[in-house]
Structure formats: C-alpha cells, structure tokens
Amino acid sequence: MTTTQQLYQLYLQHPVISTDTRKIGVNSLFFALKGDKFDANTFAQKAIEAGAAYAVIDNPEYKQGEKYLLVEDVLTCLQDLARYHRSQLSIPVIGLTGTNGKTTTKELINAVLSQHFKTQATQGNLNNHIGVPLTILTIDATHQMAVIEMGANHQKEIALLCSIAQPSHGLITNVGKAHLEGFGGVEGVKKGKGELYDYLKPPPPPEGGANKREGITFINSNDTTLLEMAETRKLHNVIYYGTNTIDDLVSGELIENSPLLSLEWTNNKTGNSYKAKTQLTGAYNLHNILAAIAIGTYFNIPAIAINAGIEGYQPKNNRSQIVKTATNTLICDYYNANPSSMFVAIENIEKLQADRKVLILGDMFEMGPESAVEHASVIQKALDTPVDERIFIGKDFLSQKVIVESQQSGAVFYATAEEAITALKGNPIKSSTILIKGSRGMALERLVELF
C-alpha cells in the first residue's frame, strides 16, 4: 500500500490532480474516485494512457504496474493528502460556511484579497468532501492566502472539512432553514454550521502549559444567532462587522437599491468612510459585502483597493444576478432556494423601485417533514407582499391547502416548469421586474427566454 507521505513526494513532482479521464492533466495524479453509478478504478488504465503520471486506485484487480498506486480507499487518500499538504502551508486560510450567501461572500472576499495578495479560492461551489481537498491541493508556494468555502447537508461534514482545510480564520454567513431533512431540523443546521466555530475556538490548555493560539472569527454583529453561538463557545479572537458602530471593525449601510446596491461603509478604527457601487442586487447582500470589506480591512488592504474588489465583482451562476431584456428586468436567483433565502428575496423585491413587480417561485428541495409548513409559509409571505403577480411552480407549492385562498388572491400555480412555460407563452409578462427563485432541481433558467 502507498502511504500518504510516499504519495506526497509524488504530488510535489506532479502537483496537478485529475479525477475525470475526460479532462486528464498530462503528468497529473489520477484519483480513481467512486460514484453512485461508476467506479473510476475501471478508468485507471485510460488515465495512464491519456498522460497521467500515476493512477491512485483501491482495487488491486486494476493494478498493472508501478504507475498504479494501490491505497485502502481513494477518497480517504485524497483527503489525507490534502490534509497533509495543508499542514505544510503557513499562509492564512479563511474557511467559510453558512446557510445562504456562501458562494457570493467567498467571491467577494477573494475579489478584495486578490487586490493585494496572490489568493487561491474555491472554484464555483466545489465545497464538499471532494471539492475542498481538490482546492487545497491547488495551493502552491506562490499563494499568500486561501479562501475555502465549505458546504454541508449533514452534521459532522463541516468538522471533516475543517480537519482538511485547517482554517486559521473563519466566517459563518448565517444560519437558516436549509437541508432540514439531512440536518434534522433547524437546531441540527445550527449545530452543523457551528462546527466551524468549534474548530476555531481555543483548545484546552495542555497540563502546565498555555493555550495554543485560537483562530480568528469574523462575525456579523447584527446576527443574534451567530453571537449566541460564539458566546457559547467562548470565542475570544472575534472581529465584528455590521450596521452597528460600537464594536464593529467595519460598519455600513445601503444608500441605493434600484436594483443594484450602493453602500457607504466606515473603518471604525480610523473613522474614515467610503462609498461603493456594486454589481449585486438584493439588500440581503449588504452583510456579505461588509464581511469582505471587514476581512480586507483586517488584512490592511487600503480602502481604495477594497472598493476596487467590491465594485469589480460581477455575480454569475444565477446568484443575485440582474438580467435586462428588451421588456423586463430579471432577478435571476435560481441556483438554490430555502425558506430563509426565499423570505429575504421576497422582502428585497418589495423594497425595489419598480412600476410592476412579479414573483416566480419554484419548489424548495430537501425540506423533509417540514416541507409542507415551509412551502405554506413562503406562499403566505408572497401573498403579504405587494406585487402585481405571484406564480408558484412545483408539486410542493401546488399541494398546499392554501391553494384555493391563494388563487382568490391572484396567485397562479403550476405543477411543473413545462406547464408554466406553456402558460407564459400565451400570456407573456412585460414591463416588469421579475424575481425568479427556486431550488436548482427546478431548472427555472428555462423560463428566462420567455421574458
């Protein structure tokens, strides 16, 4: 069996990791990961033929020579290799998680830090038990900072990712209602996300010795849940940001939301204030922006460079993304959805200045036993919000008992996106600001071409 230390020496010579034979890197290390419907051990020979220097496998049947490295379990081996590589690095690693806003906040932090440091960050949303080690293994000796996004839908996952990424600094964006089925309810979400704080809290002192230095935690001072979670864990090295000014390193407020955000923020150590125009929509993004500003300020990046990072960030991947068509303004936010993000998105459209407003909301997935109650609450929130049209798509919305009352309130329900598309083609929406939001599995991007 190949040990982690032996594999690490090969990794130093071949620092490119491949997991897909369709995108094999020449002289890379190919890791034969298993999926639900495939066993990449069967592709090991193909990887070598395509130019991989070595193939890491866990089935001895596929070992055909010295280029085939046999390990107990390929996934565990990948994680152990990343864990060992991280232990050799001395750079700051910022780990972040949260129910909503993880990817946007990660991109904003990266945009700010990249103004002054060579920074490596999670690509896209590769934030799971495979994506995090792959990201860690892309960090090389030239990098000065890393920003690692950590996602989870079960307890103990963030703890595992922390053991790999070993963050020196951490941030939880918020704790809300998402992946309730996997986490076992809201308290389970709180516990699962709190595993990042658990990692950053001070360890018990050794007998007769002093504590090792604990991590630095950035906390939204407006979020009482996060404050309570930090207090419970007795976190001491905390940097605050928010709309308050007393204890915050950075505070700020929106000065425009129409629909792109502009804000004014203050460095409370110097008392200097600055204005920034962003390419983001959604008032809920204010705290994500302030988190990035606070981290930039903590690492002594000048305000002009911080603003350059914030103002230059262009949202993509259908997260808080504005699309203007010939007749409508679309708020494309259909990468994912849960009750928490639905509520703030609906509240945001209420605040926007627009002559005509439309809500198009798709089902929220992974709600478990809470699904009926949570979909009903979103419907009620939409009914209580002054907009011109409300369209609900998906069987979970359709199944609610409030359907009859809702229809009397001008709401329309469709079982599938296909049904909605057919109806909207016959009755197109024009001259409106339209929020399109739902879980990724609803594939609501198919509606965009209608507007």
C-alpha positions as CSV (number, residue, x, y, z in Angstrom):
1,M,0.0,0.0,0.0
2,T,1.2,3.5,-0.8
3,T,1.4,5.8,2.3
4,T,0.4,9.4,2.4
5,Q,4.0,10.5,2.8
6,Q,5.0,8.5,-0.3
7,L,2.2,9.9,-2.3
8,Y,3.0,13.4,-1.1
9,Q,6.5,13.2,-2.6
10,L,5.0,12.2,-5.9
11,Y,2.4,15.0,-5.6
12,L,5.3,17.5,-5.2
13,Q,6.7,16.3,-8.6
14,H,3.2,16.1,-10.2
15,P,1.1,18.7,-8.4
16,V,-1.9,18.5,-10.8
17,I,-4.8,16.3,-9.6
18,S,-7.2,14.7,-12.0
19,T,-10.4,12.8,-11.2
20,D,-12.0,12.8,-14.7
21,T,-10.4,11.0,-17.6
22,R,-12.2,13.3,-20.0
23,K,-10.2,16.2,-18.6
24,I,-6.9,14.4,-17.8
25,G,-3.9,16.5,-17.0
26,V,-0.6,15.4,-18.5
27,N,1.8,14.2,-15.8
28,S,-1.1,14.5,-13.3
29,L,-2.1,12.2,-10.4
30,F,-5.3,10.5,-11.3
31,F,-7.5,9.6,-8.3
32,A,-10.0,6.8,-9.2
33,L,-13.0,8.0,-7.1
34,K,-16.2,6.0,-6.9
35,G,-19.6,7.5,-7.6
36,D,-23.1,6.2,-7.2
37,K,-23.1,4.9,-10.8
38,F,-19.4,4.4,-11.6
39,D,-16.1,3.0,-10.3
40,A,-13.2,5.0,-11.6
41,N,-10.9,2.1,-10.9
42,T,-12.1,0.9,-14.3
43,F,-10.8,4.1,-15.9
44,A,-7.3,3.9,-14.4
45,Q,-5.6,2.4,-17.5
46,K,-7.4,5.0,-19.7
47,A,-6.0,7.8,-17.4
48,I,-2.4,6.5,-17.7
49,E,-2.8,6.2,-21.5
50,A,-4.1,9.8,-21.6
51,G,-0.9,11.0,-19.9
52,A,-1.4,10.7,-16.1
53,A,1.9,10.1,-14.3
54,Y,0.2,7.8,-11.8
55,A,-3.2,6.4,-11.0
56,V,-4.3,6.1,-7.4
57,I,-6.6,3.0,-7.1
58,D,-8.2,1.0,-4.3
59,N,-9.0,-2.2,-6.3
60,P,-5.9,-4.5,-6.8
61,E,-7.5,-6.0,-9.9
62,Y,-6.7,-2.9,-11.8
63,K,-3.0,-2.6,-10.8
64,Q,-0.9,-3.1,-13.9
65,G,2.5,-1.8,-12.9
66,E,4.4,0.8,-10.9
67,K,2.3,3.6,-12.2
68,Y,-0.8,2.2,-10.4
69,L,-0.7,3.2,-6.7
70,L,-2.8,1.0,-4.5
71,V,-4.4,2.5,-1.4
72,E,-7.0,1.4,1.1
73,D,-9.6,3.9,-0.1
74,V,-9.1,6.5,-2.8
75,L,-11.4,9.2,-1.3
76,T,-9.8,8.9,2.1
77,C,-6.4,9.0,0.5
78,L,-7.3,12.2,-1.4
79,Q,-8.5,13.8,1.8
80,D,-5.4,12.7,3.8
81,L,-3.1,14.0,1.1
82,A,-4.8,17.4,1.2
83,R,-4.8,17.4,5.0
84,Y,-1.0,16.8,4.9
85,H,-0.4,19.4,2.3
86,R,-2.3,22.0,4.3
87,S,-0.2,21.2,7.3
88,Q,2.9,22.2,5.3
89,L,1.5,25.6,4.5
90,S,1.8,28.7,6.7
91,I,-0.5,31.0,4.9
92,P,-3.8,32.3,6.3
93,V,-6.7,30.1,5.2
94,I,-10.2,31.6,5.6
95,G,-12.9,29.0,5.9
96,L,-16.5,30.0,5.4
97,T,-19.8,28.3,5.6
98,G,-23.5,29.3,6.2
99,T,-27.0,28.6,5.0
100,N,-27.2,31.4,2.5
101,G,-24.6,33.6,0.7
102,K,-21.6,31.3,1.0
103,T,-20.5,31.5,-2.6
104,T,-21.2,35.2,-3.1
105,T,-19.3,36.0,0.1
106,K,-16.4,33.8,-0.9
107,E,-16.2,35.5,-4.3
108,L,-16.4,39.0,-2.7
109,I,-13.6,38.1,-0.2
110,N,-11.5,36.7,-3.0
111,A,-12.1,39.8,-5.1
112,V,-10.9,42.0,-2.2
113,L,-7.9,39.9,-1.1
114,S,-6.8,39.5,-4.6
115,Q,-6.2,43.2,-4.9
116,H,-3.1,42.8,-2.7
117,F,-2.3,39.1,-2.3
118,K,-2.0,36.1,-4.6
119,T,-5.1,34.3,-3.5
120,Q,-6.5,30.8,-4.1
121,A,-10.2,30.2,-3.6
122,T,-12.8,27.5,-4.1
123,Q,-13.8,27.4,-7.7
124,G,-17.5,27.6,-8.3
125,N,-19.2,25.7,-5.5
126,L,-16.7,22.8,-5.1
127,N,-17.3,23.0,-1.4
128,N,-17.8,19.3,-0.4
129,H,-15.7,16.4,0.8
130,I,-14.2,16.1,-2.7
131,G,-14.1,19.8,-3.7
132,V,-12.4,21.0,-0.6
133,P,-9.4,18.7,-0.8
134,L,-9.1,19.3,-4.5
135,T,-9.0,23.1,-3.8
136,I,-6.4,22.7,-1.0
137,L,-4.2,20.7,-3.4
138,T,-4.2,23.6,-5.9
139,I,-2.4,25.9,-3.4
140,D,1.2,26.2,-4.2
141,A,4.2,28.0,-2.7
142,T,3.4,31.3,-4.6
143,H,0.0,31.7,-2.9
144,Q,-0.3,34.1,0.0
145,M,-3.9,33.5,1.0
146,A,-6.7,30.9,0.5
147,V,-10.5,31.2,0.8
148,I,-12.2,27.9,1.2
149,E,-15.9,27.5,1.0
150,M,-17.4,24.6,3.0
151,G,-20.9,23.3,2.3
152,A,-22.8,20.6,4.1
153,N,-26.2,18.9,4.4
154,H,-25.5,16.7,7.4
155,Q,-23.9,17.2,10.8
156,K,-20.1,16.3,11.1
157,E,-19.4,17.4,7.4
158,I,-18.1,20.8,8.4
159,A,-16.0,19.2,11.1
160,L,-14.5,16.9,8.4
161,L,-13.8,19.8,6.0
162,C,-12.2,21.8,8.8
163,S,-9.9,18.9,9.6
164,I,-8.8,19.1,5.9
165,A,-8.7,22.9,5.3
166,Q,-7.5,23.7,8.8
167,P,-8.8,27.3,8.6
168,S,-6.8,30.0,10.6
169,H,-9.7,32.4,10.1
170,G,-13.4,31.6,9.8
171,L,-16.8,33.1,8.9
172,I,-20.4,31.8,9.1
173,T,-22.6,33.9,6.9
174,N,-25.8,33.0,8.7
175,V,-27.8,30.0,9.9
176,G,-31.2,29.4,8.4
177,K,-33.7,26.8,7.1
178,A,-31.9,24.6,4.5
179,H,-31.2,20.9,4.1
180,L,-33.6,20.4,7.0
181,E,-34.0,16.7,6.1
182,G,-30.3,16.0,6.3
183,F,-29.5,18.1,9.4
184,G,-32.6,17.0,11.3
185,G,-34.3,20.4,11.7
186,V,-33.2,24.0,12.4
187,E,-31.2,23.1,15.5
188,G,-29.4,20.5,13.5
189,V,-28.4,23.2,11.0
190,K,-27.2,25.4,13.8
191,K,-25.1,22.6,15.3
192,G,-23.7,21.6,11.9
193,K,-22.7,25.1,10.8
194,G,-21.3,25.7,14.3
195,E,-18.7,23.0,13.7
196,L,-16.6,25.8,12.1
197,Y,-16.7,27.8,15.4
198,D,-15.9,24.5,17.2
199,Y,-12.7,24.3,15.2
200,L,-11.8,27.9,15.7
201,K,-12.4,28.0,19.5
202,P,-9.5,27.9,21.9
203,P,-8.4,24.3,22.7
204,P,-8.0,23.3,26.3
205,P,-4.5,24.1,27.6
206,P,-2.0,21.3,28.0
207,E,-1.2,20.3,31.6
208,G,1.0,23.0,33.0
209,G,1.1,24.9,29.7
210,A,-0.6,27.7,27.8
211,N,-3.3,27.5,25.1
212,K,-2.3,27.3,21.5
213,R,-3.4,30.3,19.6
214,E,-7.1,30.1,18.6
215,G,-8.4,31.1,15.2
216,I,-9.7,34.5,14.2
217,T,-13.5,34.6,13.7
218,F,-15.4,37.2,11.7
219,I,-19.0,37.7,12.9
220,N,-21.9,39.7,11.8
221,S,-22.8,41.8,14.9
222,N,-26.4,42.1,13.7
223,D,-27.0,38.3,13.8
224,T,-28.1,37.3,17.3
225,T,-27.9,33.6,16.4
226,L,-24.2,33.9,15.5
227,L,-23.4,36.0,18.5
228,E,-25.0,33.4,20.8
229,M,-23.1,30.5,19.0
230,A,-19.9,32.4,19.5
231,E,-20.6,33.2,23.2
232,T,-21.5,29.5,23.9
233,R,-18.1,28.5,22.5
234,K,-16.3,31.4,24.3
235,L,-14.7,32.7,21.2
236,H,-12.3,35.5,22.0
237,N,-10.5,36.5,18.8
238,V,-13.5,37.9,17.1
239,I,-13.7,40.7,14.5
240,Y,-17.2,42.2,14.1
241,Y,-18.8,43.8,11.2
242,G,-22.4,45.0,10.6
243,T,-24.6,48.1,10.6
244,N,-23.7,48.9,14.2
245,T,-20.6,51.1,15.0
246,I,-19.7,50.4,18.7
247,D,-17.6,47.2,18.4
248,D,-17.5,46.7,14.6
249,L,-14.2,46.9,12.8
250,V,-16.3,47.9,9.8
251,S,-19.9,49.1,9.6
252,G,-22.0,50.2,6.7
253,E,-25.4,50.9,5.3
254,L,-27.2,50.8,1.9
255,I,-27.7,54.1,0.2
256,E,-29.2,52.7,-3.0
257,N,-31.1,49.5,-4.1
258,S,-32.5,50.1,-7.5
259,P,-31.9,47.2,-8.2
260,L,-28.1,47.4,-7.9
261,L,-26.7,48.1,-4.5
262,S,-24.6,51.1,-3.4
263,L,-23.4,51.4,0.2
264,E,-21.4,53.6,2.5
265,W,-19.0,51.9,4.9
266,T,-16.8,53.1,7.7
267,N,-13.5,51.8,9.0
268,N,-14.2,52.4,12.7
269,K,-10.5,52.2,13.7
270,T,-9.8,55.3,11.6
271,G,-13.3,56.8,11.4
272,N,-12.9,57.2,7.6
273,S,-16.0,56.5,5.4
274,Y,-16.2,55.4,1.8
275,K,-18.9,54.8,-0.8
276,A,-19.0,51.8,-3.2
277,K,-21.3,51.0,-6.1
278,T,-21.7,47.2,-6.6
279,Q,-23.0,45.0,-9.4
280,L,-25.0,43.0,-6.9
281,T,-28.8,43.1,-6.2
282,G,-30.6,42.2,-3.0
283,A,-30.5,44.1,0.2
284,Y,-29.6,40.8,1.9
285,N,-26.2,41.0,0.3
286,L,-25.2,44.0,2.4
287,H,-23.8,41.8,5.1
288,N,-21.9,39.6,2.6
289,I,-20.3,42.8,1.2
290,L,-19.4,44.0,4.7
291,A,-17.8,40.7,5.5
292,A,-15.5,41.0,2.6
293,I,-14.7,44.6,3.5
294,A,-14.0,43.7,7.1
295,I,-11.6,40.9,6.1
296,G,-9.9,43.2,3.7
297,T,-9.6,45.9,6.4
298,Y,-8.3,43.3,8.9
299,F,-5.5,42.4,6.5
300,N,-4.6,46.0,6.0
301,I,-5.7,46.4,2.4
302,P,-6.2,50.1,1.5
303,A,-9.9,51.2,1.2
304,I,-9.4,52.2,-2.5
305,A,-8.3,48.6,-3.2
306,I,-11.1,47.1,-1.2
307,N,-13.6,49.2,-3.2
308,A,-12.0,48.1,-6.4
309,G,-12.6,44.5,-5.4
310,I,-16.2,45.0,-4.4
311,E,-17.1,47.2,-7.4
312,G,-15.4,44.9,-9.8
313,Y,-17.2,41.7,-8.7
314,Q,-19.7,40.6,-11.3
315,P,-22.2,38.0,-10.0
316,K,-22.7,34.9,-12.0
317,N,-24.1,31.3,-11.7
318,N,-27.6,32.7,-11.3
319,R,-27.0,34.1,-7.8
320,S,-28.4,37.6,-7.3
321,Q,-27.8,38.2,-11.0
322,I,-29.5,41.0,-12.9
323,V,-30.5,40.3,-16.5
324,K,-32.1,43.1,-18.5
325,T,-34.2,42.1,-21.5
326,A,-36.0,44.2,-24.1
327,T,-39.1,44.4,-21.9
328,N,-38.2,43.2,-18.4
329,T,-35.6,43.3,-15.6
330,L,-35.0,39.8,-14.2
331,I,-33.5,39.0,-10.8
332,C,-32.1,35.6,-11.5
333,D,-31.6,33.8,-8.2
334,Y,-32.4,30.2,-9.0
335,Y,-29.2,28.5,-8.2
336,N,-30.7,27.3,-4.9
337,A,-33.6,28.1,-2.5
338,N,-34.7,27.5,1.0
339,P,-37.2,29.3,3.3
340,S,-34.6,31.7,4.6
341,S,-33.3,32.8,1.2
342,M,-36.9,32.9,-0.2
343,F,-38.0,35.3,2.6
344,V,-35.2,37.8,2.1
345,A,-35.5,37.7,-1.7
346,I,-39.2,38.4,-1.4
347,E,-38.5,41.2,1.1
348,N,-36.0,42.7,-1.3
349,I,-38.3,42.9,-4.3
350,E,-40.8,44.8,-2.0
351,K,-38.1,47.4,-1.4
352,L,-37.2,47.9,-5.0
353,Q,-38.4,50.9,-7.0
354,A,-40.3,49.4,-10.0
355,D,-43.6,50.1,-11.7
356,R,-44.6,46.5,-11.9
357,K,-43.3,43.5,-9.8
358,V,-43.7,39.8,-10.3
359,L,-42.7,36.8,-8.2
360,I,-42.0,33.4,-9.9
361,L,-41.1,30.9,-7.1
362,G,-40.2,27.2,-7.6
363,D,-40.2,24.4,-5.1
364,M,-37.6,24.1,-2.3
365,F,-35.9,20.7,-2.0
366,E,-34.5,18.8,0.9
367,M,-37.1,20.2,3.4
368,G,-38.0,16.8,4.9
369,P,-41.0,16.6,7.2
370,E,-41.1,20.5,7.3
371,S,-41.7,20.8,3.6
372,A,-45.5,21.4,3.7
373,V,-45.2,24.0,6.5
374,E,-42.3,25.8,4.9
375,H,-43.8,26.0,1.4
376,A,-47.0,27.3,3.0
377,S,-45.1,30.0,4.9
378,V,-43.4,31.1,1.7
379,I,-46.8,31.3,-0.1
380,Q,-48.2,33.4,2.8
381,K,-45.1,35.7,2.7
382,A,-45.7,36.2,-1.1
383,L,-49.4,37.0,-0.5
384,D,-48.5,39.5,2.1
385,T,-46.0,41.3,-0.2
386,P,-47.4,44.0,-2.5
387,V,-46.6,42.7,-6.0
388,D,-48.6,42.5,-9.2
389,E,-48.3,38.8,-10.0
390,R,-47.4,35.7,-8.0
391,I,-46.6,32.4,-9.8
392,F,-45.7,29.2,-7.9
393,I,-44.2,26.3,-9.7
394,G,-43.8,22.7,-8.4
395,K,-45.7,19.9,-6.7
396,D,-44.8,21.1,-3.2
397,F,-46.3,24.5,-3.7
398,L,-49.2,23.0,-5.6
399,S,-50.0,20.6,-2.7
400,Q,-50.6,23.3,-0.1
401,K,-54.0,23.6,1.5
402,V,-54.0,27.4,0.9
403,I,-54.3,26.9,-2.9
404,V,-57.9,28.0,-3.1
405,E,-57.4,31.1,-0.9
406,S,-54.3,31.9,-2.9
407,Q,-56.0,31.7,-6.2
408,Q,-58.5,34.2,-4.9
409,S,-55.6,36.4,-4.1
410,G,-54.4,36.4,-7.7
411,A,-51.8,33.7,-7.4
412,V,-51.3,31.1,-10.0
413,F,-49.9,27.5,-9.5
414,Y,-48.3,25.2,-12.0
415,A,-47.2,21.6,-11.2
416,T,-44.1,21.8,-13.5
417,A,-41.9,24.3,-15.2
418,E,-43.2,23.0,-18.5
419,E,-46.7,23.9,-17.6
420,A,-45.6,27.4,-16.6
421,I,-43.7,27.9,-19.8
422,T,-46.7,26.9,-21.9
423,A,-49.0,29.3,-20.0
424,L,-46.5,32.2,-20.0
425,K,-46.0,31.9,-23.8
426,G,-49.7,32.5,-24.2
427,N,-49.8,35.3,-21.6
428,P,-46.4,37.0,-21.7
429,I,-45.1,39.2,-18.9
430,K,-43.9,42.7,-20.0
431,S,-42.6,45.9,-18.4
432,S,-41.9,44.2,-15.1
433,T,-39.2,43.5,-12.5
434,I,-39.4,39.7,-12.1
435,L,-37.8,37.6,-9.3
436,I,-37.2,34.1,-10.4
437,K,-36.2,31.8,-7.5
438,G,-36.3,28.1,-6.7
439,S,-34.1,25.1,-6.0
440,R,-31.6,24.1,-8.6
441,G,-33.5,20.9,-9.4
442,M,-36.4,23.0,-10.7
443,A,-34.2,24.3,-13.6
444,L,-36.0,27.6,-13.7
445,E,-33.4,29.0,-16.1
446,R,-35.7,27.6,-18.8
447,L,-38.1,30.5,-18.1
448,V,-35.7,33.2,-18.9
449,E,-36.0,33.1,-22.7
450,L,-39.8,33.9,-22.2
451,F,-39.1,37.4,-21.0
